Amino acid sequence: MYSIYKKIQSLIIRMFYIIVYTASIIIPVILAIQVIFRYFLKSPIPGVEELASASFIWLVIFGSAILFKEKKHIAVDMFVRNKSENIKKIIDIGNNVFMLLIFAVLIYSCYISIPNQMFYKTVVLKISRSTHTIALMISFIFMLMCCIENIMRGLLGGHINAK
């Protein structure tokens, strides 16, 4: 069961990377094209700023999920630096439980706000505001699952049955 979960998680991470890399390419390319069209050809392209903003939002949303999974996010280790391994493990489990609760609240907040946001669309591209909230909710669900995995790993001594 756990091996199936890891395969699905790996697929999701790859999709997140594709979104992040695509957004990283789209933003400078379309903004450079917009500069050329606006200042040199005197004919700006409508909707470029909206597309760049949406790309940046998705880059941040899915990039943060990747960093969270790979434990490359900013962490303050001053409180645990000189502690024993058992204390570090307890603090890590506590942090993950706390983050799990926060992600649960954020997921619920996204869920209840989506119906209201469906009616609001961007001016030019007509992208629903709920699109970003759904992406945020997906990212939070993924991070919540990572918290559950980290808690299980901490409780089971770092080993989860891979059967």
Secondary structure, 3 states (H helix, E strand, C coil): CHHHHHHHHHHHHHHHHHHHHHHHHHHHHHHHHHHHHHHHCCCCCCCHHHHHHHHHHHHHHHHHHHHHHCCCCCCCCCCCCCCCHHHHHHHHHHHHHHHHHHHHHHHHHHHHHHHHHCCCECCCCCCEHHHHHHHHHHHHHHHHHHHHHHHHHHHCCCCCCCC
